[in-house]
Amino acid sequence: MAEFVDNFSDLKELGIDPNLSELDENFEQAANHLPMLVSSLSEETLLTLYGYYKQGKDGICNIPKPSWFDFKGRAKWEAWKKLGDMSEEEAKVLYIDTILEIDPSFELNTKKESWIAVSTLQNEEADTQDKSLVDFVKENDREMVLFFLKKMEPEKINKLDENGLSLIHWASDRGSVEIISDLLSHGADINLKDSEGQTALHYSASCGHIDCVRLLLEKGALRNIEDDEGLTPLDVANDENIKLLLACS
């Protein structure tokens, strides 16, 4: 299993900085514990942890996408990039939560109330009015997505955000079948390209969301659209069942 991604030992510093906040200390302890778990983790879980780690350490992804031939590097980049504008604090909390879920026996040396409070505070104090429709799509909150769609000006549904993605790209990235259907019924362009020429079908295929791929194909998504690197959804698919779906004429 460990052949796909490394153990990220090159990303973490040894030891604990006494000047770190409690959240940072817990984050570093969780990162130092990861090598003991690597052999038992799936590729998807390792990539998720990688994304949280990079977001927590370096913030929003700010490096170019690796070439298609650098499969490992590209997978890691995509795991980081898809976190969008998530705050460093939230990424650290999610990283810690994930490690604790994987290994319930792992104990932090410092009290965890503070970082749990950070997460709770962010969730409880965040006024939904301060969130955008994109935020609710990312969170797969269908009720709020439908609420916003009813009020949205039709021409805005296909607008690309600061990350170069539209709503249907985010929904496809997250595997939100119902929200994709809702977006399409409200006028989303099923073949809309992101800033790199990829469609919702590219996203669903590369992320392994087979139900999304089925829905998009049923709704008329074009399977032969090439992105800026000349790759079709079939080219970026990793799942064999998805490849079969896309290969059918």
N, C-alpha and C positions, 0 to 999 in steps of 0.2 A: 504494500500500500504506500509506503513512504517514498516510492519511486517518483510519484507525481509532483509533490511539493516537498521542500526541505523542512527542517524543523525550526526555521526562523531564528536559529541561534545567532546569526549575524545581525539580527535586528535589535537585540536586547543587551543592555549593559549589565555586567555582573555587579552584584551588591546593591544595597539600598542607600540612596542619598538621604542623609538625615534632614536635609532641608526640604524634602519633598512634602507635599500636602498628604493628608491621610488617603485621599482618593488615589494620588499618584503612587503612594507606597503600596496600596492594595493592587494597583494595576501592575506594578513591577513584580510583585510577588506572584501574581497570576501568570505573568509572562515567563517567570523563572520556573514555574511549575509545568508549563506546557511540554517541554522535552520528555517528561515522564509519561505523557499521555499520547504522544504522536503516533506510536505504532498501532493504537487502537482506534484512531479517528479516521473518518471518511474524508475523501478529498474535498467534498462540499463543506464539511465542518472546518477543515484546515483553512480553506479559502475564506470562509466567513470570518474566522479568527484573524486571519491576515489583514482583511479589510478593516476590521475594528482596530487592530493594532496600529496600522499605518495612519488611520484617521485620528486616533487618539494621540499619536506621537507627532505627526506632521500636518494634521489638519486636512483640508480639502485636497483631493488629488490634483497635483499641478505638474505632472510629468507627461510627456507624449506617450501615446499608446505604442507598445512594442510591436514589431512587425509580426505578420501572421505566422511566420516560420518560428518565432519564439513563442511556442505554445504555452510553456510554463509561465513565462513572463507576462504574456497577454492575459492569461487566466487570473493571475495575481492583480494585474492592473485593473481588470474589470471588476474584481471583488472590492477593490478600494474605490474605484470611480463611481460605482453605483450607489455609494453612500451619500453622494451629492454634497449638500451643505450641512450635514449632521455636525453638531458641535463636538469638539474634542472630548469634553466632559461626558457627553452621552455615549460616545464610542467607547470610552474607558469603562463606563458602567456596564455596557453591553458585553464587553470583553470579559470582565470579571464575572458577570452573571453566567455567561456561557461556560467558563471554566468550572464554576461551582456546580452547575447543572451536570456537567460531564463527570465530575468527581466530587460527590457530596462529602467525601471524607476529608477533602482539602480544607484546611483552616487557615484563615488569615491571622497574622500576628497582631494586627491592630483591629479595633472594633469596626465592624462593618456598618454600624448604624449610620455613620456620616455619609458614605457613598450611596447607601440605600435611600437616605434622605434626599440626596441630590437627585436621584432618579425620580423619587416620589414627588419632590418639589417641582421638578420640570414638568411632570405629567399633570399634577394637580393645579399648578398655578398658571399653566399655559392656557390662555384664553383662546377658545376656538376661533374667535373673531380675528386673531392675529395670524391664524394659519391660512394658507392659500389652498386652492383646489389641488394643486400639485402635491401638497403635504398629505391631503386625505387620500389621494390616489396611491401614494407611496405606502401609506398605513393600511391600505385595503379597507378603508372605512366607506363602504358602499352607501350607507345612509347619508353621510355628509356629502359624498360625491354627487349623489342625485339631487340633493338640496341645492348645491352650487350650480349644477348643470341647468336646472330650471331657470336660474337667474342670469346665466351667462349669455353674453352677446355671441351669436352663432359664429362670427368670424374669428373669435379668440380660441376656439377649441383646437385649431390646428397650429397655433403659435408655438414656436420653439422657445424654451426658457434659456437661462444663462448657461446651462450645461449642454445646450444644443439638442435637447429632447423635447418632444411634445407629450401631451397627456397619454396618448395611446402607446408611446414608447415606454413610459414609466409603468403603465399597467401591464404591458407585455414583459417588461423586465422583472416585475414582481410576481408574475404568474396569476394575475387577477382576471380570471375568465369573465366573471359577471360584469366587472367594471369595463372591460374591453367591449362587451356587448352593449353596455349602456352608452359608452362613448360613441360607438358606431351609430346607434339609434339617434344620437343627438348631432350627427353630422361630422364625426371625425373621419378624416381621410385615411382609409385602410392602407394605402400605399405611400403615405407621407414619409419622406426621408428625413433623418436627423441631420445634424451638421456634418456627419461623416458618410452620408449616403445610405444609411441603414434604415430599413422599414421595421414595423412592428413584428413582421414575420422573421426578420433577422434576429431580433431580440428574443422572441419566444423560442426559436430554434437553438440559438447559442446557449440559452439558459436552461434548456431541457424541459420547457413547459409544454408537454405534448397536448394537453387539453386546449391550451391557447392556440397552438399550431392548428389543431383541428378546426377550431372556431374560425380562425382567420381564413383558412382555406375554404371553408363552407361559405363564408361571407364574400369570397371573391378576391382574396389577396393574391397578388401576382408573385409566383415563386421564382421567376427568372430575373427579377430586378437585381442589379449589381451595385454594391456599395462603392465607395471611392477607391477601394483596393481591388475592385473587379470581382468581389466575392458575392455569391448568391446565398440565400438562406440555407440551401443544401450544403454549400461549402463550409459554413460556420457551424453546422449542426454536429453534435458529438454523440447523441443518442441514436442507436441503430433504428429504433422504431420511428423516430422523427425523420431520419434519413429516408426510410421506406415511404413515409407519407409524402415527403417532398419530391421523391423521385417518380412517383406515380404521375402519369400524364393526365 
